[in-house]
Amino acid sequence: SKTPSLARFRRMLGLFMYFYVLIHFLSYSWFDMGFDVNEIVIDIIKRPFILVGALSLLLLTPLAATSFNAAIKALGAKRWQLLHKLIYAVAGLAVLHFFWMRAGKNDFAEVAVYAGILALLLGWRLRQFLLKRLQIKT
């Protein structure tokens, strides 16, 4: 198989991430807000890190909903790929969510580790993209 070993697990990792974020939000909604929708909305508006987290969940939902083969076929590969590029925005929002949450405690060490890992991964993706473009032009 020409598929890199990690790429085979990409869908499973994406769905795991979605359900982790969903459970994270449901835990916040239940334990912190008692499932009071009005209080949740007020908290989302009041605290930027909650807003960014909720936005991340909102953006991840169509990705999870279209993560099966029939959805790829229904959307068409190009539109499906375009939709799934939202993951780059979600990754940035996740780091921002964590950064703003830790800002109140002035504790950024763990945030820096995750931001560094994300920067390395995005840098690698950018490098692959640029190398592919250079090969196409030559």
HUSUL-V25924 format. One record per residue. N is the residue number from 1. SS is DSSP state (H for helix, E for strand, - for the rest). D_CENTER is the distance of its C-alpha to the mean C-alpha in Angstrom with 1 decimal. Layout:
n->N ss->SS d_center->D_CENTER
n->N ss->SS d_center->D_CENTER
This chain:
n->1 ss->- d_center->27.8
n->2 ss->- d_center->26.2
n->3 ss->- d_center->22.7
n->4 ss->- d_center->21.5
n->5 ss->- d_center->21.2
n->6 ss->- d_center->17.5
n->7 ss->H d_center->16.7
n->8 ss->H d_center->18.5
n->9 ss->H d_center->16.0
n->10 ss->H d_center->12.8
n->11 ss->H d_center->12.9
n->12 ss->H d_center->13.8
n->13 ss->H d_center->11.1
n->14 ss->H d_center->8.4
n->15 ss->H d_center->10.6
n->16 ss->H d_center->11.1
n->17 ss->H d_center->7.6
n->18 ss->H d_center->7.8
n->19 ss->H d_center->11.3
n->20 ss->H d_center->10.8
n->21 ss->H d_center->8.8
n->22 ss->H d_center->11.6
n->23 ss->H d_center->14.2
n->24 ss->H d_center->13.2
n->25 ss->H d_center->13.6
n->26 ss->H d_center->16.8
n->27 ss->H d_center->18.2
n->28 ss->H d_center->17.9
n->29 ss->H d_center->19.5
n->30 ss->H d_center->22.2
n->31 ss->H d_center->23.2
n->32 ss->H d_center->22.7
n->33 ss->- d_center->23.5
n->34 ss->- d_center->25.6
n->35 ss->- d_center->23.8
n->36 ss->- d_center->25.5
n->37 ss->H d_center->23.6
n->38 ss->H d_center->25.6
n->39 ss->H d_center->24.8
n->40 ss->H d_center->21.0
n->41 ss->H d_center->21.2
n->42 ss->H d_center->23.4
n->43 ss->H d_center->21.2
n->44 ss->H d_center->18.1
n->45 ss->H d_center->20.5
n->46 ss->H d_center->22.2
n->47 ss->- d_center->19.5
n->48 ss->H d_center->16.9
n->49 ss->H d_center->14.5
n->50 ss->H d_center->14.6
n->51 ss->H d_center->14.2
n->52 ss->H d_center->11.0
n->53 ss->H d_center->9.6
n->54 ss->H d_center->11.2
n->55 ss->H d_center->9.9
n->56 ss->H d_center->6.2
n->57 ss->H d_center->7.8
n->58 ss->H d_center->9.9
n->59 ss->H d_center->7.7
n->60 ss->H d_center->6.2
n->61 ss->H d_center->10.0
n->62 ss->H d_center->11.5
n->63 ss->H d_center->9.4
n->64 ss->H d_center->10.7
n->65 ss->H d_center->14.0
n->66 ss->- d_center->14.6
n->67 ss->- d_center->13.8
n->68 ss->- d_center->17.6
n->69 ss->H d_center->20.4
n->70 ss->H d_center->22.2
n->71 ss->H d_center->19.3
n->72 ss->H d_center->19.1
n->73 ss->H d_center->22.9
n->74 ss->H d_center->23.0
n->75 ss->H d_center->20.6
n->76 ss->- d_center->22.0
n->77 ss->H d_center->20.3
n->78 ss->H d_center->19.9
n->79 ss->H d_center->18.4
n->80 ss->H d_center->16.0
n->81 ss->H d_center->14.9
n->82 ss->H d_center->14.7
n->83 ss->H d_center->12.5
n->84 ss->H d_center->10.1
n->85 ss->- d_center->10.0
n->86 ss->H d_center->7.7
n->87 ss->H d_center->4.9
n->88 ss->H d_center->6.8
n->89 ss->H d_center->6.9
n->90 ss->H d_center->3.5
n->91 ss->H d_center->4.2
n->92 ss->H d_center->7.5
n->93 ss->H d_center->7.2
n->94 ss->H d_center->6.3
n->95 ss->H d_center->9.3
n->96 ss->H d_center->11.2
n->97 ss->H d_center->11.0
n->98 ss->H d_center->12.4
n->99 ss->H d_center->14.8
n->100 ss->H d_center->16.2
n->101 ss->H d_center->16.6
n->102 ss->H d_center->18.5
n->103 ss->H d_center->20.4
n->104 ss->- d_center->22.8
n->105 ss->- d_center->23.8
n->106 ss->- d_center->23.9
n->107 ss->- d_center->22.2
n->108 ss->- d_center->19.9
n->109 ss->H d_center->20.6
n->110 ss->H d_center->17.7
n->111 ss->H d_center->15.3
n->112 ss->H d_center->17.1
n->113 ss->H d_center->16.7
n->114 ss->H d_center->12.9
n->115 ss->H d_center->13.0
n->116 ss->H d_center->15.7
n->117 ss->H d_center->13.9
n->118 ss->H d_center->11.0
n->119 ss->H d_center->14.0
n->120 ss->H d_center->15.8
n->121 ss->H d_center->13.3
n->122 ss->H d_center->12.8
n->123 ss->H d_center->16.6
n->124 ss->H d_center->17.3
n->125 ss->H d_center->15.5
n->126 ss->H d_center->17.4
n->127 ss->H d_center->20.5
n->128 ss->H d_center->20.3
n->129 ss->H d_center->19.8
n->130 ss->H d_center->22.8
n->131 ss->H d_center->24.9
n->132 ss->H d_center->24.5
n->133 ss->H d_center->25.6
n->134 ss->H d_center->28.5
n->135 ss->H d_center->29.6
n->136 ss->H d_center->29.6
n->137 ss->H d_center->31.8
n->138 ss->- d_center->34.3
